[in-house]
Amino acid sequence: MILAPKYQRGFTLIEILVAVMIVATLSAMSVLAINQAFDRRYVAEADRLLIWLQQLGENSALQGAAYGVVSETGDTGTQLRAVIYYRNRWVAVTQPVPFPLSDEATLTWLVDSVSDEQLLPQQLNTDSTATAEEEDDLLIPEIAFLPDGYIEPLGEIVLSFATIEKQFIYRWADEAQMSAPLSLESTEP
């Protein structure tokens, strides 16, 4: 009489190890993909800001007027607003639309500015004497895009985020390097 062999129920050690390795590999790939997606979000915001600044420069050249950038902080967060130099005064414009910065973003202006000197002189209303409130209401841009293609004053803008160490640096050319007036580079601090 031959006895039929009894089969064991369950998994072998090799089968369990293969399943664990597959799950670990898929988990690692998912974590990397999520991290890259978050990094792409910051790079995309930096690229959008570069395009917005380049658009101001192009508007300045096409319209023959100086455009500036003013940083505003409000209820919805920080945003950059375009201003135009019109009738000896900086005036806010609606196009291009203001550029909203994300809550994690910090913008640092590293520009060569002489204290108490404005980019272009501004005049208050000529029909009345200037009051302290009117002087406070004057829009004073951080940088100005001039119609001849220059950006004043010289310097750079640093865009950084609270959750990553990467910084995005916007530099503009001086008179000797006008082939690319505005450039973006990213650095690890």
Phi, psi and omega in degrees: 000128178257130178272139177285134180293145179270127179274141177277146176260143180124190183245152175278165181297322180294319178298319179294317179297320178296316179297318178296318180296320179295315179296318179296319179295315179296321179295316180297319179294323179294316179298316179297319180295320179294316178298319179294326178294320177294319178296322179295329179296318180289320178296321179295320178294321178296319178294319178297322178294320177299316179297319180296317178293320177296324177297321176297318178297319178292319176300320179298315180291319182289322184266351180068030181228154178278131175249145178231173179235126178242135177267128181236138175243126182221198181295326183273000180115195181269138176218158177256131182243141176274140175231154180237145178274108186225125180052051177060037180202145175277128183234135178291142179241160180265341178236128000289155182297152179303147181264112180277134175268145178292163183298331183275350187276143174231128181250124180245124180266115177247076184245150177280102180236138176274133184298143179062016177243124181273159179298310176228139184294144180242147176241143175277176178304134184278347182278350178220166178281151184285131175254167180296325179294319179295322179292326177289332180282351179295133175278126179239107183287154177286317177224159178228138174263117183268154184299336181277005175100355181273155175241126183239149345283169179294151179156207179204163177240135179246121176255121179230160182235149184291332188264349178230160181270347182292139176241148179246124185247125177257121179239147175236152188282154172267191185299331184280343185235057184276004180292325176229091187296331183223128182226159181234134172222151179246142182223155172260125182290000000 
